[in-house]
Amino acid sequence: MRTVLILFSLLTIGLAAAPLLCSKTSQCGGSDCYLTCENTCGCNDTSSSPMYGGKCQEPGFCEGTFLDLQDCIEPLQYGPTCPRKMLGMYDLLESYTSYDFRIDVRSAPEWAEDHANISIPTPGLAFHPAKNYLDVLEGKEDARILVYCRSGGRAFEASHNLLKYGFSNIHSFYQGGFPDIKRRVVEVSESSEDHPIKALCYITGGSDICPTPLPKSHVNSAEDITSLGDNVVLVDVRPRSYTNTFDDDLRAPANKKRQIKKFLKTVDETEHTLVTFCEEGNFAFKGAKAMIELGWGGPIYFFDNGGYKDLKKLFA
């Protein structure tokens, strides 16, 4: 058997059980990680907090008057006390899979009842400073983040708490919450000729109809992507017009079912794990989905929000 390209592993943010949210001692004393002091950010001091690394954006910001939810929905209201964007359902469905991270601020029981597979749980973020959640959020301050809850109010309050600690690209969903998101995504997917749509796979994770999403934002190094299986095959599903690839034998253009069938004859679902990639992610999803439809029953992932150039940098 020819040598296959052994490459991929999946970072477990959002794909495993909810992690412990805090193991740090509060600056106020005591061991309760939700114990906080008044204005611990120190709004006249823009230096980093020695324990959490949080910063005030500017003097007075923490104690400034925050606009309310309706004010931030109005056009042209974006400012230091509003999220970058307030999202209705239509905008959310268009952008759901494009975010670097999806933050679920509902309670732990609500999360346990049901949640999106590719998401991060931060119960209590609507009521407590973001510094209490830096064990899961630190390093994401510049990321494009979607925040949602059950109905919209807590997501808005949590967005304020993120803004206070230097998170800048916050998008808050206000026309409902996770139950509404899931319900609508399922409805759109089941009525679409392209069922399942990519957003459904972000919510359900891998299944007998969904390849497992592998967002670029969840992969930090080559070490993060080397343990999906013993024989991981990275499959280029871009058109043949793309001349740069890792291995020309591992090509299966997403729009060519005949070539996909031919490729599938060269791999064994009991031995190999497939990871599809393209340029940005959409064709990676379509190619992986087509392989499932054509009978692939083994593990299969698609590299999303990135492609060949990003993978090449990781493995340079």
C-alpha positions as CSV (number, residue, x, y, z in Angstrom):
1,M,0.0,0.0,0.0
2,R,1.3,3.5,-0.9
3,T,2.3,5.8,1.9
4,V,-0.4,8.2,3.0
5,L,0.0,11.7,4.3
6,I,-0.3,11.5,8.1
7,L,-1.3,14.9,9.3
8,F,-4.4,15.8,11.2
9,S,-5.7,16.1,14.8
10,L,-8.7,18.0,16.2
11,L,-8.4,20.6,19.0
12,T,-11.1,19.8,21.5
13,I,-12.5,23.3,22.2
14,G,-16.3,22.8,22.1
15,L,-16.1,19.2,21.0
16,A,-15.7,17.5,24.4
17,A,-17.5,18.0,27.7
18,A,-17.6,21.5,29.0
19,P,-14.2,22.3,30.7
20,L,-13.8,23.6,34.2
21,L,-14.4,27.4,33.8
22,C,-12.0,28.7,36.4
23,S,-9.2,27.4,38.6
24,K,-7.8,30.7,39.6
25,T,-8.1,32.5,43.0
26,S,-10.0,35.8,42.9
27,Q,-8.0,39.0,43.3
28,C,-10.6,39.8,46.0
29,G,-9.5,36.8,48.1
30,G,-11.1,33.4,48.6
31,S,-11.2,30.6,46.2
32,D,-14.5,31.3,44.5
33,C,-13.6,32.2,40.9
34,Y,-16.7,34.3,40.5
35,L,-15.9,36.5,43.5
36,T,-15.1,40.0,42.2
37,C,-14.3,43.5,43.5
38,E,-15.6,46.8,42.3
39,N,-13.7,48.2,39.4
40,T,-10.9,45.6,39.6
41,C,-9.8,46.8,36.1
42,G,-8.7,50.1,37.6
43,C,-10.0,52.5,35.0
44,N,-7.3,55.0,35.5
45,D,-4.7,52.3,34.9
46,T,-4.3,50.8,31.4
47,S,-1.6,48.4,32.5
48,S,-2.2,44.7,32.4
49,S,-3.7,43.0,35.4
50,P,-0.9,40.9,36.9
51,M,-3.2,37.9,37.3
52,Y,-5.5,37.9,34.4
53,G,-3.9,40.2,31.7
54,G,-7.1,42.2,31.4
55,K,-7.0,45.9,30.4
56,C,-9.2,48.9,30.4
57,Q,-9.7,50.3,27.0
58,E,-9.4,53.9,28.2
59,P,-9.7,55.8,31.4
60,G,-13.2,55.8,32.7
61,F,-14.4,53.1,30.2
62,C,-15.3,50.6,32.9
63,E,-17.6,53.0,34.7
64,G,-19.0,54.8,31.7
65,T,-22.7,54.8,30.8
66,F,-23.5,51.8,28.6
67,L,-26.1,52.0,25.9
68,D,-28.9,49.5,26.2
69,L,-29.7,46.7,23.8
70,Q,-32.3,48.7,21.8
71,D,-29.9,51.6,21.4
72,C,-27.2,49.4,20.0
73,I,-29.6,47.8,17.5
74,E,-30.4,51.3,16.0
75,P,-28.3,52.1,12.9
76,L,-25.0,53.9,13.3
77,Q,-25.0,53.3,17.1
78,Y,-21.8,51.3,17.2
79,G,-19.3,52.7,19.7
80,P,-17.2,51.6,22.7
81,T,-20.2,50.5,24.6
82,C,-21.9,48.5,21.8
83,P,-20.9,45.2,20.2
84,R,-19.4,45.5,16.7
85,K,-22.6,44.2,15.4
86,M,-26.1,43.3,16.7
87,L,-27.3,40.3,14.7
88,G,-30.8,39.3,13.7
89,M,-31.5,35.7,12.6
90,Y,-31.0,36.4,8.9
91,D,-27.5,37.9,9.4
92,L,-26.6,35.1,11.8
93,L,-27.5,32.3,9.4
94,E,-25.4,34.0,6.7
95,S,-22.4,34.2,9.0
96,Y,-22.7,31.5,11.6
97,T,-19.8,29.3,10.4
98,S,-17.5,32.3,9.6
99,Y,-16.8,33.3,13.2
100,D,-13.5,32.4,14.9
101,F,-15.4,31.4,18.0
102,R,-19.0,31.0,19.1
103,I,-19.5,31.9,22.8
104,D,-22.5,30.4,24.6
105,V,-23.3,32.4,27.8
106,R,-26.3,30.3,29.0
107,S,-26.2,28.5,32.3
108,A,-24.5,25.2,32.8
109,P,-27.9,23.3,33.0
110,E,-29.0,25.0,29.7
111,W,-25.7,24.0,28.1
112,A,-26.0,20.4,29.3
113,E,-29.6,20.3,27.9
114,D,-28.4,21.1,24.4
115,H,-25.6,23.1,22.7
116,A,-23.7,23.6,19.5
117,N,-20.8,21.2,19.0
118,I,-18.4,23.9,17.9
119,S,-18.9,26.4,20.7
120,I,-17.4,27.5,24.0
121,P,-19.4,27.5,27.2
122,T,-19.0,30.5,29.5
123,P,-22.0,30.3,31.9
124,G,-22.2,33.4,34.1
125,L,-20.3,35.7,31.7
126,A,-23.3,38.0,31.5
127,F,-22.9,38.7,35.3
128,H,-19.2,38.4,36.0
129,P,-16.1,40.1,34.6
130,A,-14.5,38.5,31.5
131,K,-11.3,38.1,33.5
132,N,-12.9,35.1,35.3
133,Y,-13.1,33.3,31.9
134,L,-9.6,34.0,30.6
135,D,-8.8,30.3,31.1
136,V,-10.9,29.6,28.0
137,L,-10.9,33.1,26.3
138,E,-7.4,34.4,26.8
139,G,-5.6,35.0,23.5
140,K,-8.9,35.6,21.6
141,E,-9.2,39.3,22.3
142,D,-8.8,40.2,18.6
143,A,-10.9,37.2,17.3
144,R,-14.2,37.6,15.5
145,I,-16.6,36.3,18.2
146,L,-20.3,35.5,18.2
147,V,-22.1,35.7,21.6
148,Y,-25.5,34.2,22.2
149,C,-27.7,33.0,25.1
150,R,-31.3,31.8,25.2
151,S,-33.2,35.0,24.3
152,G,-30.6,37.8,23.7
153,G,-30.4,39.8,26.9
154,R,-27.6,37.9,28.6
155,A,-25.6,37.8,25.3
156,F,-25.7,41.6,25.3
157,E,-24.6,41.9,28.9
158,A,-21.8,39.4,28.3
159,S,-20.7,41.5,25.3
160,H,-20.3,44.4,27.6
161,N,-18.1,42.4,29.9
162,L,-15.9,41.3,27.0
163,L,-15.6,44.9,25.8
164,K,-14.4,46.0,29.2
165,Y,-11.5,43.6,29.0
166,G,-10.3,44.5,25.5
167,F,-12.3,42.2,23.3
168,S,-13.2,44.3,20.3
169,N,-14.8,42.3,17.5
170,I,-17.9,41.1,19.3
171,H,-21.1,40.2,17.5
172,S,-24.2,39.7,19.7
173,F,-27.3,37.8,18.6
174,Y,-30.4,39.5,19.9
175,Q,-33.3,37.9,18.1
176,G,-33.4,34.8,20.3
177,G,-30.8,32.3,21.4
178,F,-29.4,28.8,20.9
179,P,-32.8,27.0,20.7
180,D,-33.9,29.4,18.0
181,I,-30.6,29.2,16.1
182,K,-30.8,25.4,16.1
183,R,-34.4,25.3,15.1
184,R,-33.9,27.6,12.2
185,V,-30.7,26.0,11.0
186,V,-32.5,22.6,11.0
187,E,-35.4,24.0,9.1
188,V,-33.2,25.7,6.5
189,S,-31.0,22.6,6.1
190,E,-33.9,20.2,5.7
191,S,-35.6,22.4,3.1
192,S,-32.3,23.0,1.1
193,E,-31.3,21.0,-1.9
194,D,-27.8,21.0,-0.3
195,H,-28.9,19.3,2.9
196,P,-27.0,19.2,5.2
197,I,-25.8,22.8,5.1
198,K,-22.5,23.6,6.8
199,A,-24.1,25.4,9.8
200,L,-25.9,22.2,10.7
201,C,-22.7,20.3,10.9
202,Y,-21.2,23.0,13.2
203,I,-24.1,22.4,15.6
204,T,-24.4,18.6,15.4
205,G,-20.7,17.7,14.8
206,G,-19.9,14.6,12.8
207,S,-22.7,12.3,12.0
208,D,-23.9,9.9,9.3
209,I,-24.6,12.9,7.1
210,C,-22.2,15.5,8.5
211,P,-18.4,15.6,8.2
212,T,-16.8,17.1,11.3
213,P,-15.8,20.8,11.1
214,L,-12.2,21.6,11.7
215,P,-12.1,25.5,12.0
216,K,-8.8,27.1,11.3
217,S,-9.2,29.2,14.4
218,H,-9.1,26.0,16.5
219,V,-5.8,24.8,15.1
220,N,-2.7,26.5,16.5
221,S,0.2,24.3,15.3
222,A,1.1,21.2,13.4
223,E,1.1,19.4,16.8
224,D,-2.6,20.1,17.1
225,I,-3.3,18.2,13.9
226,T,-1.3,15.0,14.1
227,S,-3.5,12.7,16.2
228,L,-6.9,12.3,14.5
229,G,-5.9,8.8,13.6
230,D,-3.0,6.5,12.8
231,N,-3.5,7.0,9.1
232,V,-4.8,10.5,8.3
233,V,-5.1,11.4,4.7
234,L,-5.2,15.1,3.7
235,V,-7.4,15.3,0.6
236,D,-7.2,18.2,-1.8
237,V,-10.8,18.8,-3.2
238,R,-9.9,21.9,-5.2
239,P,-10.3,21.8,-9.0
240,R,-7.3,20.4,-10.9
241,S,-6.4,23.9,-12.1
242,Y,-4.7,24.4,-8.7
243,T,-1.2,23.1,-9.4
244,N,0.3,23.4,-5.9
245,T,-0.7,20.6,-3.5
246,F,0.8,18.2,-1.0
247,D,0.4,15.1,-3.1
248,D,-1.2,15.0,-6.6
249,D,-2.4,11.4,-5.9
250,L,-4.6,12.7,-3.1
251,R,-6.8,14.8,-5.3
252,A,-10.6,14.5,-5.4
253,P,-12.2,17.7,-6.8
254,A,-15.5,18.4,-4.9
255,N,-17.4,19.0,-8.2
256,K,-16.4,15.8,-9.8
257,K,-18.2,12.7,-8.4
258,R,-16.5,10.4,-10.8
259,Q,-13.0,11.4,-9.5
260,I,-14.3,11.2,-5.9
261,K,-15.4,7.7,-6.4
262,K,-12.0,6.8,-8.0
263,F,-10.2,8.3,-5.0
264,L,-12.4,6.5,-2.4
265,K,-11.2,3.2,-4.0
266,T,-7.7,4.0,-2.9
267,V,-8.5,4.4,0.9
268,D,-10.0,2.1,3.5
269,E,-12.6,3.4,5.9
270,T,-11.4,0.9,8.6
271,E,-7.9,2.2,8.4
272,H,-7.9,5.8,7.2
273,T,-9.2,9.2,8.5
274,L,-9.9,11.7,5.8
275,V,-9.5,15.5,6.1
276,T,-10.5,17.6,3.1
277,F,-9.2,21.0,2.3
278,C,-9.6,23.7,-0.4
279,E,-8.8,27.4,-0.5
280,E,-11.3,28.8,2.1
281,G,-13.5,25.9,3.4
282,N,-16.7,25.8,1.4
283,F,-15.5,23.2,-1.2
284,A,-13.8,21.3,1.7
285,F,-17.2,20.8,3.2
286,K,-18.9,20.0,-0.1
287,G,-16.2,17.4,-1.0
288,A,-16.4,15.8,2.4
289,K,-20.2,15.7,2.2
290,A,-20.0,14.1,-1.2
291,M,-17.7,11.4,0.1
292,I,-20.2,10.5,2.7
293,E,-23.0,10.5,0.2
294,L,-20.9,8.2,-2.0
295,G,-20.6,5.6,0.8
296,W,-17.6,6.6,2.9
297,G,-18.3,5.4,6.4
298,G,-15.0,6.2,8.1
299,P,-14.0,9.3,10.1
300,I,-14.0,12.4,7.9
301,Y,-13.2,16.1,8.7
302,F,-13.1,19.3,6.7
303,F,-10.7,22.1,7.2
304,D,-12.7,25.3,7.3
305,N,-12.1,29.1,7.1
306,G,-8.8,28.4,5.5
307,G,-7.1,26.0,3.1
308,Y,-3.9,25.0,1.4
309,K,-1.9,28.1,2.1
310,D,-2.7,27.9,5.9
311,L,-1.8,24.2,6.0
312,K,1.4,24.8,4.2
313,K,2.4,27.4,6.8
314,L,1.7,25.0,9.6
315,F,3.8,22.3,8.1
316,A,6.6,24.4,6.7
